[in-house]
Amino acid sequence: MELYTRAEADPLLDVGVAHALLERAAQTGVGALMLWHPLRPALSLGRLDIRDRRSPQLVALARDAGVSVVRRLAGGRAATLDGGCLCLGWAQPHARLQQSSARYQLLADAIITALGDLGIDGSLGEAPGEWCPGAWSVQGPNGKLAGLAQRQIAGAAWCEALIVIERPPTLMLLSRRVHELLDIPGRETAHGELAAALPSQPDLHARLSAALVRALRRQWPALERRILPVTVTDRARQRSANYRWP
């Protein structure tokens, strides 16, 4: 299994790379994992959000906050992300619909194991008032730390997780306004941060990344870090424009 680690200044390119890896898995049977660190703040919208009659108001809220708006590759509801987050994705070839729970479970287990390595007890389940609500949420001692979503196409599936390390007040405010606009119940105490659970701990991005790689190697012992092939990055640039919204 190949592992790509990266950070991009353009959130659209992050989604483009995910789509390119998903397409490659379907076309060639080559699976991959991607661990990436968003650099710019973004509001990621799912299909339900985009189809909502209030979607123009969502865009206005994001623009007022100086945040880019992107369409999400996977499912789920609106979520905010920035440099205080870490994202994990898995392109699985030869995927079947009945494997969807197993995909979720594998990534959730890796995240919970990685959190345990850092001394944090994580659990799986939905909490009232969390961001991007869903059963496949990883809870920490101070609220939701990670949300999972996936997308399936013919021959492959993409499963991804957004993990919150630290979220600035401006992004928390945007998240609350988005939830209020969409009539999604929200509760600030349900929004967790790894930094709040591990105060005064340095280099949490690097520590969590290393812990995740160790956890993933339990599933894929031959996991190898590689540089993204040029064919993938070229396809990602072509695909990224499709995820701009509106």
C-alpha positions in Angstrom: 0.0 0.0 0.0 1.2 3.5 -0.9 1.1 6.4 1.5 1.2 10.0 0.3 1.7 12.9 2.7 1.3 16.4 1.6 0.1 19.9 2.2 -1.5 22.2 -0.4 -2.3 25.9 -0.2 -5.3 25.3 -2.4 -8.2 23.4 -0.8 -9.6 22.6 -4.3 -6.4 20.8 -5.1 -6.8 18.6 -2.0 -10.2 17.4 -3.3 -8.7 17.0 -6.8 -6.0 14.7 -5.6 -8.5 12.6 -3.7 -10.6 12.3 -6.8 -7.6 11.4 -8.9 -6.6 8.7 -6.5 -10.1 7.3 -6.5 -10.2 7.2 -10.3 -6.8 5.6 -10.4 -7.9 2.9 -7.9 -10.9 2.1 -10.2 -8.9 2.1 -13.4 -5.8 0.3 -12.3 -6.6 -1.5 -9.1 -3.9 0.4 -7.2 -5.0 1.4 -3.7 -3.5 4.4 -1.8 -3.6 6.3 1.5 -3.3 10.0 1.7 -2.5 12.0 4.9 -2.7 15.7 4.3 -2.6 19.0 6.2 -4.9 21.7 4.9 -3.2 25.0 4.8 -6.0 27.4 4.0 -9.4 27.6 5.7 -12.3 26.2 3.7 -16.0 25.4 4.1 -16.6 21.9 2.7 -20.2 21.4 1.5 -21.8 18.0 0.9 -24.5 17.3 -1.8 -27.4 18.1 0.6 -25.9 21.4 1.4 -25.3 22.4 -2.2 -28.9 21.4 -3.2 -30.3 23.4 -0.2 -32.2 26.5 -1.2 -30.0 28.4 1.3 -26.7 27.5 -0.3 -26.1 31.0 -1.7 -26.3 32.2 1.9 -23.7 29.6 2.9 -21.4 31.0 0.3 -21.9 34.5 1.6 -21.2 33.5 5.1 -17.9 31.9 4.0 -16.8 34.8 1.9 -17.5 37.2 4.7 -15.2 35.1 6.9 -12.5 35.0 4.2 -13.0 31.3 3.7 -13.0 29.3 0.4 -16.0 27.1 -0.4 -15.4 23.7 -1.9 -17.6 20.8 -2.9 -16.9 17.6 -1.0 -15.9 14.4 -2.8 -17.4 12.2 -0.1 -20.7 12.4 1.7 -21.6 14.2 4.9 -22.8 17.7 5.8 -21.1 21.1 5.9 -17.8 21.2 7.8 -15.0 23.8 8.3 -11.3 23.0 8.1 -8.0 24.8 8.1 -4.4 24.4 9.2 -5.5 23.2 12.6 -6.9 20.0 11.0 -5.4 16.8 9.7 -7.1 14.7 7.0 -6.8 11.0 6.2 -8.1 9.4 3.0 -8.1 5.8 1.6 -8.7 4.9 -2.1 -9.8 1.3 -2.0 -9.9 -0.6 -5.4 -12.4 -3.4 -6.1 -14.7 -1.9 -3.5 -18.2 -3.2 -2.9 -21.2 -1.4 -1.4 -21.5 -3.9 1.4 -18.0 -3.1 2.5 -18.9 0.5 3.5 -19.2 -0.2 7.2 -15.9 -2.1 7.1 -14.1 0.9 5.5 -15.5 3.2 8.1 -14.5 0.9 10.9 -10.9 0.5 9.6 -10.2 4.2 9.5 -12.0 4.9 12.7 -10.0 2.1 14.5 -6.8 3.6 13.1 -7.7 7.1 14.5 -8.8 5.7 17.9 -5.5 3.7 18.1 -3.5 6.8 17.2 -5.3 8.9 19.8 -4.6 6.1 22.3 -0.9 6.3 21.5 -1.1 10.0 22.5 -2.8 9.2 25.7 -6.4 10.1 24.6 -9.3 7.8 25.0 -11.4 7.8 21.8 -14.7 6.2 21.1 -17.0 5.8 18.1 -20.5 7.2 18.0 -22.6 10.3 17.3 -23.0 13.0 20.0 -25.9 15.6 20.0 -24.9 18.9 18.5 -21.7 17.8 16.8 -20.4 19.2 13.5 -21.2 17.1 10.4 -23.4 14.7 12.5 -23.2 11.0 11.9 -22.7 7.6 13.5 -19.1 7.4 12.2 -17.7 10.1 14.5 -14.8 9.7 16.8 -15.4 11.3 20.2 -12.7 12.5 22.6 -12.9 13.6 26.2 -14.0 17.1 25.2 -16.2 16.4 22.1 -16.0 15.2 18.6 -12.4 15.0 17.3 -13.0 13.3 13.9 -15.7 12.8 11.3 -15.7 10.2 8.5 -17.4 10.1 5.1 -17.1 8.2 1.9 -17.9 8.0 -1.8 -18.2 5.0 -4.0 -17.9 4.7 -7.8 -17.7 1.7 -10.1 -14.7 -0.3 -9.1 -13.4 1.8 -6.2 -14.3 3.8 -3.0 -12.9 6.7 -1.2 -13.2 6.9 2.6 -11.8 10.0 4.4 -11.6 11.5 7.9 -11.3 15.0 9.1 -9.5 15.3 12.5 -9.6 18.5 14.5 -6.4 19.4 16.3 -7.1 23.0 17.0 -9.8 25.3 15.6 -9.6 29.1 15.8 -12.6 31.1 17.1 -13.3 32.6 13.7 -13.8 29.1 12.2 -15.9 28.0 15.2 -18.1 31.0 14.6 -18.5 30.2 11.0 -19.4 26.6 11.8 -22.0 27.8 14.3 -23.6 30.2 11.7 -23.6 27.5 9.0 -25.4 25.0 11.3 -27.9 27.6 12.4 -28.7 28.5 8.8 -29.2 24.9 7.8 -31.2 24.1 10.9 -28.7 21.5 12.1 -28.7 21.4 15.9 -25.3 22.5 17.2 -23.7 22.5 20.6 -20.3 24.1 21.2 -19.4 21.6 23.9 -19.8 18.8 21.3 -17.0 20.3 19.2 -13.7 18.8 20.5 -10.1 19.7 19.8 -7.0 17.5 20.3 -5.1 20.5 21.5 -7.6 21.1 24.4 -7.2 17.5 25.4 -3.4 17.7 25.3 -2.7 21.3 26.5 0.9 22.6 26.2 1.9 19.6 24.1 4.1 20.7 21.1 4.0 19.5 17.5 0.6 17.8 17.7 0.3 17.6 13.9 3.6 15.7 13.7 2.8 13.5 16.6 -0.6 12.6 15.4 0.6 12.0 11.9 3.3 9.6 13.2 0.8 7.8 15.4 -1.6 7.4 12.5 1.1 5.9 10.3 2.0 3.4 13.0 -1.7 2.5 13.4 -2.1 2.1 9.6 1.0 -0.1 9.4 -0.8 -2.6 11.7 -3.3 -3.1 8.8 -0.8 -2.7 6.0 2.7 -3.8 7.3 4.3 -3.0 3.9 3.0 0.6 3.9 5.4 2.8 1.9 5.7 6.6 1.8 5.9 7.8 -1.8 5.7 11.0 -3.8 2.6 11.6 -5.7 3.1 10.5 -9.4 3.0 13.2 -12.0 0.0 11.5 -13.6 -2.0 11.9 -10.4 -1.1 15.5 -9.8 -1.9 16.4 -13.4 -5.3 14.7 -13.2 -5.9 16.4 -9.8 -5.3 19.8 -11.4 -7.8 19.0 -14.1 -10.4 17.7 -11.6 -10.0 20.4 -8.9 -12.0 23.1 -10.8 -15.0 20.8 -10.6 -15.1 21.2 -6.8 -15.3 25.0 -6.8 -18.6 26.3 -5.5 -20.5 28.1 -6.8 
